[in-house]
């Protein structure tokens, strides 16, 4: 499956079983879980979503990757 590389913004390949992401252009090679954390941490559009997975955010700002551990 083709997805956008979070490092170089070119086309990367997501394995059919969602086990890894690879980009031939910049040599990115990481697990899908690492990819999700990388994107959520580095792209402000997605960083607000972290709060949805970190528990209740009532009265709080968006979550951070630290809250995922």
N, C-alpha and C positions, 0 to 999 in steps of 0.2 A: 504494500500500500504506500502511496506517495504522500509525504507530509512536508511541511516547511521546516528546514533546519533552523534550530534556535540560535546557532552561532553565525552562519554565513547567509542565512535567509534563502538559500537555494533549495532544491528538491532533495529530500532525504528519503530513505526507505524504512518503513516500519514493518517488521516481520509479521506474517499472517497470524502468528500466535501471540503477538504483542510482547515478545520477550526482549527485543532489542531495537534500537534505532541506529542506522548508519548513514553517513553522508560521504559520498565519494569526493566531493569538492574540497571539504576542509578536514577530512579524516575523522569526523565525529563518530564515536562508537560507544554507546552506553545502553544500559538496560532501559526499558520503558519507564520504570519507576523513577530512575534518575532523570530521565527526560522530562517527565511531568513536574518534578521538583524544580529542575533547572528553568523550565518555561515559567512556572508559577512565581519563582523568585526573581527572574530577570525581566519579565514583561508586566508592566503595570496593569495592563488590561486584565490579566489573569490573577494578579496578586490579591485582588479583592475577593476572589472565589475561595481563598484559603480559609477565611472566616467561616464559611459554610461547613467546612470539614473539621474545624477545630472546636466545635461545640457552640454554645450560645454566645452570640456576639452583641446582645442587646446592650446598648450604651457603650460599646467598645469600637475601636477602629478595626480595620481588617486584620486578620491573623497573620502569622509569619510561619516560615518553615520550621522554626524552633518548636512551635506548638504541635507539629505533626509527629514528633518523636515520641 
